[in-house]
């Protein structure tokens, strides 16, 4: 995912969501996360985190709001970032 030749002091993404979206576009079918009994591709991670974002917006969450996330050490945890 990291390409030193394309890196700069100012990353092109302003959010983690933008970084995940770009990674999904570039490497969609490649493995992104591996947990015991579960594996997610970049595309699946993007889809799941995007779905969570839409649910939060539908419940009135806006940029800058704080949201508590309580999960075990499961694949959904990093997707909630």
Protein Blocks (a to p, Z undefined) as FASTA:
>chain_A
ZZfklgcfbdfbfbfklmmmmmmmmmmmpcfbdcehiacdfklmmmmmmmmmmmmmmnop
aehiacdddddddfklmmmZZ
